[in-house]
């Protein structure tokens, strides 16, 4: 049986800012560009007490927390700190799968330090991050990746939570089904039509029913409800794409979705700043009112260099949809793909058109 640790740095960007500027400690810090189209990259726990959250529009964060200190993100500095944290991970295992600058999975079924339990490994990592990097991290320990990720959020901030193999069923059963990975608002609402609100309710549905109504994801739901996740920790997994999407409350036309595209582009751009590799292709995803999925993409001569450039390209891709102006859509998404290393990003662009 695997022993998986999920490490999640606490309010990472904001915590780095507070660490490096003592005058910010204990104050509500929001990492975001100011402006009507900006979203929050990170918020300190002092700001979160006022309801500020990551990916929230910056203008809303200002309304919720008028005394917040807004700071523009400094991604090179955050990347440098992230590298320090990963060096600590490497003391314990080579099986490290980063998800972003501030979180990673570690397979410590066998560890370099000879510690007898995964819990002790997680505790040692957290202590080393605190003493050497002067930041706090939360950790989850479990027999698989999805449970470890849930566990790391259980006692945030600066917490450690362990899900023992024998406790998986009793831990999962009372959880809201929305805590399962991939269950967003739309899927959650659909499950409610089957009287499913908790994981225990989901477990009562047979596999054939889930497959009939949710397709391949129905199999995944069936497994997650039982605590099954056979995905391995894959070191150095290259990012293939980053995207953000949302479903409209009411179906809209192409021209009516500009504000949503701008918000999604901001979220996607912010997430892409966690990557060392550079994306070259912009993707616009649409789902029509009758559930047909369309994608349009563009690879410019040089990679998008700003959120504004990403937004402009995403908006222009609407002109390539080729449907009538009266066609209505229920979902839109903005993505970045075709990631390349910094040395390859500008080389021979025609090869990747």
C-alpha positions as CSV (number, residue, x, y, z in Angstrom):
1,X,0.0,0.0,0.0
2,X,1.3,3.4,-0.9
3,X,2.1,6.1,1.6
4,X,1.3,9.5,0.0
5,X,1.9,13.0,1.5
6,X,0.4,16.1,0.0
7,X,2.2,19.3,1.1
8,X,0.4,22.6,0.6
9,X,2.1,25.9,1.5
10,X,-0.2,28.2,3.5
11,X,-1.4,31.3,1.6
12,X,1.9,31.0,-0.2
13,X,2.3,34.3,-2.1
14,X,0.9,36.4,0.7
15,X,3.0,34.5,3.3
16,X,6.2,35.2,1.3
17,X,5.3,38.9,1.2
18,X,4.7,38.9,5.0
19,X,7.9,37.0,5.7
20,X,10.0,39.4,3.7
21,X,8.4,42.6,5.0
22,X,7.9,42.5,8.8
23,X,5.5,45.5,8.6
24,X,3.0,43.3,6.7
25,X,2.8,40.6,9.4
26,X,-0.6,40.3,11.1
27,X,-2.2,42.5,8.4
28,X,-4.6,41.6,5.6
29,X,-2.4,41.2,2.5
30,X,-3.9,40.6,-0.9
31,X,-1.6,39.6,-3.8
32,X,-3.3,41.0,-6.9
33,X,-2.9,43.6,-9.6
34,X,-5.4,46.5,-9.0
35,X,-8.0,47.1,-11.6
36,X,-11.6,46.2,-12.5
37,X,-10.4,43.1,-14.5
38,X,-7.9,41.7,-12.0
39,X,-8.4,38.7,-9.8
40,X,-6.8,37.8,-6.4
41,X,-3.7,35.6,-6.7
42,X,-3.5,35.0,-3.0
43,X,-4.8,36.3,0.3
44,X,-3.3,36.2,3.8
45,X,-5.4,34.5,6.5
46,X,-6.0,38.0,8.0
47,X,-7.7,39.0,4.7
48,X,-9.5,35.6,4.5
49,X,-11.3,36.5,7.7
50,X,-13.1,39.2,5.7
51,X,-14.1,36.7,3.0
52,X,-11.3,37.3,0.5
53,X,-10.4,34.3,-1.5
54,X,-8.1,33.4,-4.4
55,X,-9.5,33.9,-7.9
56,X,-12.0,36.4,-6.6
57,X,-12.3,39.7,-8.5
58,X,-10.0,42.2,-7.0
59,X,-12.7,44.9,-6.8
60,X,-14.8,42.6,-4.7
61,X,-11.9,41.9,-2.4
62,X,-11.5,45.6,-1.9
63,X,-15.1,45.9,-1.0
64,X,-14.9,43.0,1.5
65,X,-11.7,44.2,3.1
66,X,-11.2,47.9,2.6
67,X,-8.1,48.0,4.8
68,X,-6.4,45.3,2.8
69,X,-2.9,45.9,1.6
70,X,-2.7,45.1,-2.2
71,X,0.6,44.0,-3.6
72,X,1.4,43.1,-7.2
73,X,2.6,39.5,-7.6
74,X,6.4,38.9,-7.8
75,X,6.5,35.5,-9.5
76,X,10.3,35.2,-9.8
77,X,10.6,35.6,-6.0
78,X,7.9,33.0,-5.4
79,X,9.6,30.5,-7.8
80,X,12.8,30.9,-5.9
81,X,11.1,30.1,-2.6
82,X,9.4,27.2,-4.2
83,X,12.7,25.7,-5.3
84,X,13.9,26.0,-1.7
85,X,10.9,24.0,-0.6
86,X,11.4,21.3,-3.2
87,X,15.0,20.8,-2.2
88,X,13.6,19.9,1.2
89,X,11.3,17.4,-0.4
90,X,14.2,15.8,-2.2
91,X,15.9,15.0,1.1
92,X,13.1,12.5,1.7
93,X,12.1,11.1,-1.7
94,X,12.7,11.3,-5.4
95,X,9.0,10.7,-6.1
96,X,7.7,14.3,-6.1
97,X,4.9,15.5,-8.3
98,X,4.5,19.3,-8.2
99,X,1.0,20.6,-8.8
100,X,2.0,24.3,-8.7
101,X,4.6,26.5,-7.0
102,X,2.9,25.9,-3.6
103,X,1.8,22.3,-3.5
104,X,3.1,18.8,-4.4
105,X,2.5,15.1,-3.9
106,X,5.2,13.0,-2.4
107,X,5.3,9.2,-2.4
108,X,7.1,8.2,0.8
109,X,6.3,4.5,0.7
110,X,10.1,4.3,0.9
111,X,12.0,7.3,2.1
112,X,15.6,8.4,2.1
113,X,15.8,9.3,5.8
114,X,14.7,6.0,7.2
115,X,11.8,7.4,9.1
116,X,9.4,4.5,10.0
117,X,6.1,6.2,9.1
118,X,4.8,8.6,6.5
119,X,3.4,10.8,9.3
120,X,6.9,11.3,10.7
121,X,8.2,12.2,7.2
122,X,5.4,14.8,6.8
123,X,6.2,16.2,10.3
124,X,9.9,16.4,9.5
125,X,9.2,18.2,6.2
126,X,6.9,20.8,7.8
127,X,9.5,21.4,10.6
128,X,12.3,21.9,8.0
129,X,10.2,24.3,6.0
130,X,9.4,26.3,9.1
131,X,13.0,26.5,10.3
132,X,14.8,27.0,7.0
133,X,12.3,28.8,4.7
134,X,10.5,30.5,7.6
135,X,7.1,29.7,6.2
136,X,4.4,27.2,7.2
137,X,2.9,24.3,5.3
138,X,0.0,22.0,5.9
139,X,0.3,18.3,5.1
140,X,-2.1,15.4,4.5
141,X,-1.1,11.8,4.8
142,X,-3.1,9.0,3.2
143,X,-3.0,5.8,1.2
144,X,-3.5,7.6,-2.1
145,X,-3.3,11.0,-3.8
146,X,-6.9,12.2,-3.7
147,X,-7.3,11.4,0.0
148,X,-4.0,13.1,0.9
149,X,-5.1,16.3,-0.9
150,X,-8.3,16.3,1.1
151,X,-6.4,15.7,4.3
152,X,-3.9,18.6,3.8
153,X,-6.9,21.0,3.8
154,X,-8.4,19.5,6.9
155,X,-6.4,21.4,9.5
156,X,-5.2,24.5,7.6
157,X,-3.2,26.6,8.2
158,X,-0.1,25.0,9.6
159,X,-1.8,21.6,10.2
160,X,-1.1,17.9,9.8
161,X,-3.9,15.4,9.2
162,X,-3.6,11.6,8.7
163,X,-6.2,9.3,7.1
164,X,-5.3,5.7,8.1
165,X,-6.3,2.9,5.6
166,X,-8.8,1.5,8.1
167,X,-10.4,4.9,8.6
168,X,-11.1,5.7,4.9
169,X,-14.7,4.6,4.8
170,X,-15.7,6.3,8.0
171,X,-13.9,9.5,7.0
172,X,-15.4,9.8,3.5
173,X,-19.0,8.8,4.2
174,X,-20.2,12.0,5.8
175,X,-18.4,14.4,3.5
176,X,-20.4,16.5,1.1
177,X,-20.0,15.1,-2.4
178,X,-18.6,18.4,-3.5
179,X,-15.4,17.6,-1.7
180,X,-14.6,14.9,-4.2
181,X,-12.2,16.1,-7.0
182,X,-13.9,17.0,-10.2
183,X,-17.3,17.5,-8.6
184,X,-18.1,21.2,-9.4
185,X,-21.3,23.1,-9.0
186,X,-22.9,21.6,-12.2
187,X,-22.1,18.0,-11.3
188,X,-23.1,18.6,-7.7
189,X,-26.5,19.9,-8.8
190,X,-27.0,16.9,-11.1
191,X,-26.2,14.5,-8.3
192,X,-28.8,16.2,-6.1
193,X,-31.4,15.1,-8.6
194,X,-30.5,11.6,-7.5
195,X,-30.8,12.6,-3.8
196,X,-27.0,12.5,-3.5
197,X,-25.6,15.0,-1.1
198,X,-22.9,13.1,0.8
199,X,-20.3,10.5,-0.2
200,X,-22.4,7.9,1.5
201,X,-25.3,8.7,-0.7
202,X,-23.1,8.5,-3.8
203,X,-21.8,5.1,-2.6
204,X,-25.4,3.8,-2.7
205,X,-25.7,4.5,-6.5
206,X,-24.8,1.5,-8.6
207,X,-22.0,1.8,-11.2
208,X,-24.4,1.3,-14.2
209,X,-26.5,4.3,-13.1
210,X,-23.4,6.5,-12.7
211,X,-22.0,5.5,-16.1
212,X,-25.3,6.1,-17.8
213,X,-25.7,9.6,-16.5
214,X,-22.0,10.7,-16.2
215,X,-20.2,8.7,-18.8
216,X,-16.5,7.8,-18.0
217,X,-16.5,10.1,-15.1
218,X,-19.2,7.9,-13.5
219,X,-16.6,5.2,-13.1
220,X,-14.3,7.7,-11.4
221,X,-17.1,8.8,-9.0
222,X,-17.8,5.2,-8.2
223,X,-14.2,4.7,-7.2
224,X,-13.7,8.0,-5.3
225,X,-16.8,7.2,-3.2
226,X,-15.0,4.1,-2.1
227,X,-11.6,5.8,-1.5
228,X,-10.1,4.2,-4.6
229,X,-7.4,6.2,-6.5
230,X,-4.7,4.2,-8.3
231,X,-3.0,7.2,-9.8
232,X,0.7,7.1,-9.1
233,X,2.9,10.1,-8.1
234,X,4.7,11.0,-11.3
235,X,7.8,13.1,-10.9
236,X,8.5,15.9,-13.4
237,X,5.2,15.5,-15.1
238,X,5.2,18.3,-17.7
239,X,2.2,20.6,-17.8
240,X,0.2,20.0,-21.0
241,X,-2.4,22.8,-20.5
242,X,-3.9,25.2,-18.0
243,X,-7.4,26.4,-18.3
244,X,-10.4,28.0,-16.5
245,X,-14.0,27.6,-17.4
246,X,-17.4,28.4,-16.1
247,X,-21.0,27.7,-16.8
248,X,-23.4,30.6,-17.3
249,X,-26.6,30.8,-15.2
250,X,-28.5,31.4,-18.5
251,X,-27.3,30.6,-22.0
252,X,-25.7,33.6,-23.8
253,X,-24.5,34.6,-27.2
254,X,-20.9,35.1,-28.2
255,X,-21.1,38.8,-27.9
256,X,-22.5,38.6,-24.4
257,X,-19.7,36.5,-22.9
258,X,-16.9,39.1,-23.1
259,X,-16.8,39.8,-19.4
260,X,-16.6,36.1,-18.5
261,X,-13.8,35.6,-21.0
262,X,-11.8,38.4,-19.5
263,X,-12.3,36.9,-16.0
264,X,-11.3,33.4,-17.1
265,X,-8.3,34.8,-19.0
266,X,-7.1,36.5,-15.8
267,X,-7.5,33.3,-13.8
268,X,-5.7,31.2,-16.5
269,X,-2.8,33.8,-16.8
270,X,-2.4,33.8,-13.0
271,X,-2.2,30.0,-12.8
272,X,0.3,29.9,-15.7
273,X,2.7,32.1,-13.7
274,X,3.2,29.0,-11.5
275,X,5.0,27.3,-14.4
276,X,8.6,27.5,-15.3
277,X,7.7,26.4,-18.9
278,X,6.1,28.9,-21.3
279,X,2.7,28.3,-23.0
280,X,2.5,29.2,-26.7
281,X,-1.1,28.4,-27.7
282,X,-4.3,30.1,-26.6
283,X,-7.5,28.0,-26.6
284,X,-11.1,29.1,-26.4
285,X,-13.6,26.4,-25.4
286,X,-17.4,26.7,-25.9
287,X,-20.3,24.5,-25.1
288,X,-23.5,25.2,-27.0
289,X,-27.0,25.2,-25.5
290,X,-27.4,21.6,-26.9
291,X,-24.1,20.5,-25.3
292,X,-21.9,20.5,-28.4
293,X,-18.3,21.3,-27.5
294,X,-16.3,23.6,-29.8
295,X,-12.7,24.7,-29.4
296,X,-10.7,27.3,-31.3
297,X,-7.0,27.9,-30.9
298,X,-4.2,30.3,-32.0
299,X,-0.5,30.0,-31.7
300,X,1.0,33.5,-32.2
301,X,4.6,34.0,-33.5
302,X,5.8,34.6,-30.0
303,X,4.2,33.4,-26.7
304,X,1.6,35.6,-25.0
305,X,3.6,38.0,-22.8
306,X,0.8,39.4,-20.7
307,X,-2.7,38.9,-19.4
308,X,-3.9,41.6,-21.8
309,X,-2.4,39.8,-24.8
310,X,-4.0,36.5,-23.7
311,X,-7.3,38.2,-23.3
312,X,-7.2,39.9,-26.7
313,X,-6.4,36.6,-28.4
314,X,-9.1,34.7,-26.5
315,X,-11.7,37.4,-27.5
316,X,-10.6,37.3,-31.1
317,X,-11.1,33.5,-31.3
318,X,-14.9,34.1,-31.1
319,X,-14.7,35.3,-34.7
320,X,-13.6,31.8,-35.8
321,X,-16.6,30.0,-34.2
322,X,-18.5,30.1,-37.5
323,X,-22.0,29.8,-36.0
324,X,-24.9,32.2,-36.3
325,X,-25.0,35.3,-34.1
326,X,-28.1,33.9,-32.5
327,X,-26.4,30.7,-31.3
328,X,-26.4,30.5,-27.5
329,X,-23.8,28.9,-25.3
330,X,-23.9,27.5,-21.8
331,X,-20.2,27.3,-21.0
332,X,-17.0,29.1,-21.9
333,X,-13.4,28.3,-21.1
334,X,-10.0,30.0,-21.7
335,X,-6.8,27.9,-21.8
336,X,-3.1,27.9,-22.5
337,X,-1.3,24.9,-24.0
338,X,1.7,23.9,-26.0
339,X,4.1,24.5,-23.1
340,X,7.8,24.7,-23.9
341,X,11.0,25.2,-22.0
342,X,12.3,28.8,-21.9
343,X,15.0,28.0,-24.4
344,X,12.5,26.5,-26.8
345,X,9.7,29.0,-26.5
346,X,10.8,31.3,-29.2
347,X,12.8,28.8,-31.3
348,X,11.4,28.0,-34.8
349,X,7.8,29.0,-34.0
350,X,6.5,27.8,-37.4
351,X,7.1,24.2,-36.3
352,X,4.4,24.5,-33.7
353,X,1.8,26.5,-35.7
